[in-house]
Amino acid sequence: MIDRIKRSFASARVCPHGGKFREVESNSVGPTPLDFSANINPLGSPPLEFVVLQELERIGYYPDNRYVEFRQAAARFVYVSPGNIVPGNGSSELIRLFAEMTLGDGGLALIPQPTFGEYENQSLLAGGRVRRIDIGPDGMPRFSDSDLDEAKAAFICNPNNPTGVLLPYEEIASLAERCEDSETFLLVDEAFIELSDPDQSVAGLAPKAEYLFVMRSLTKSFGVPGLRLGFGVANPVVAEIMDRARIPWSLGSIAAAAGSYLLGEGEDFLKRSRTVIKEELEYLISALKSLGLRPLESTVNFILVDVASSGLASDDLASRMMAEGVLIRDCQSFGLGRSYIRLAVRNRNENEQLISALERALKCRG
Ligand SMILES: Cc1ncc(COP(=O)(O)O)c(C=O)c1O
């Protein structure tokens, strides 16, 4: 039977992710775990109850698959036109759509390493082949001209998960220009840019470019991973093609209404979030150094930490932290060996709990 299934599907793999709070919560009897493995806005989400309740009254109807209001709100948010917007059931749906649109039949995808695992996962699922691209010490992936000429698609995450490096606008714009020359579709994933420095976004370039697709997620910035909300920005032709190819009604009506509200009213909330993140990054980086660990510089709401000096492997440390009731991200699946963990930035009280738990976990070195 398996041989009757498309090969790329039959060999589909599970892409590891953080954020296993619900799984852990449902399997444990102890106190609620503290989740530092998913990088969600430390302020949580703005109040959404009234939007949800309002939409519940119309839950007996299909959503309007044109998502007019959501598109308008997203367009205003990134200063483009509604015709440039592709709504997505989380940005994950858009990664899949982009891979399906550009790859297949062994088409080459260029993917920096380390970065978010779904680019590779979805590229393979679409039937593409993947070339991993090293990232230089400046944080810029080393895409060669011949790589770009050969490839059908390239991916870049800015700021990058898991390294926390934010590349300046000029660097991404220049990569986008090279991709225009080589006719390679470029996906720029800006899922975290609102929690870093949105001025570095290249979303404004997408409407005029042929090969640029810029992606935003509401998950991290507005603290709503359960809603599943994202959008892409592209020129009107590509945006319309992707929109037609999208699964119909892929955004639930509650999510779409919440998304319109958040994008319309959320600017102050995001500003406050960036201030808190900056303060908490400073606190955490200094506290982690005091524990003898090596946190990498970060500009966003998570930190990649080299734990080699502790003498513990990342997975052992993750297990010890789990016993402390704290979830952290073991970074082995990013191809970083057993020396790195990733920690989300949460509020001060929670960050202090993290540091105390780490101190205990590192002490009992057995
Ligand atoms: C860099 C990056 N992009 C995209 C996503 C997908 O997010 P969502 O589908 O919730 O928008 C994630 C999730 O962890 C991520 O880390």
The ligand as an SDF file (V2000), in Angstrom:
LIG
                    3D

 16 16  0  0  0  0  0  0  0  0999 V2000
   10.5360   31.0850   12.7770 C   0  0  0  0  0  0  0  0  0  0  0  0
    9.1590   30.5310   12.8340 C   0  0  0  0  0  0  0  0  0  0  0  0
    8.3540   30.7110   11.7860 N   0  0  0  0  0  0  0  0  0  0  0  0
    7.1140   30.2250   11.7810 C   0  0  0  0  0  0  0  0  0  0  0  0
    6.6220   29.5220   12.8560 C   0  0  0  0  0  0  0  0  0  0  0  0
    5.2290   28.9780   12.7780 C   0  0  0  0  0  0  0  0  0  0  0  0
    4.3950   29.7440   13.5700 O   0  0  0  0  0  0  0  0  0  0  0  0
    2.8330   29.8110   13.3800 P   0  0  0  0  0  0  0  0  0  0  0  0
    2.4070   28.7410   12.4570 O   0  0  0  0  0  0  0  0  0  0  0  0
    2.2720   29.6550   14.7330 O   0  0  0  0  0  0  0  0  0  0  0  0
    2.5550   31.1750   12.7870 O   0  0  0  0  0  0  0  0  0  0  0  0
    7.4280   29.3070   13.9720 C   0  0  0  0  0  0  0  0  0  0  0  0
    6.9380   28.5310   15.1190 C   0  0  0  0  0  0  0  0  0  0  0  0
    7.6330   28.2040   16.0340 O   0  0  0  0  0  0  0  0  0  0  0  0
    8.7450   29.8320   13.9570 C   0  0  0  0  0  0  0  0  0  0  0  0
    9.5690   29.6520   14.9830 O   0  0  0  0  0  0  0  0  0  0  0  0
  1  2  1  0
  2  3  1  0
  2 15  2  0
  3  4  2  0
  4  5  1  0
  5  6  1  0
  5 12  2  0
  6  7  1  0
  7  8  1  0
  8  9  2  0
  8 10  1  0
  8 11  1  0
 12 13  1  0
 12 15  1  0
 13 14  2  0
 15 16  1  0
M  END
$$$$
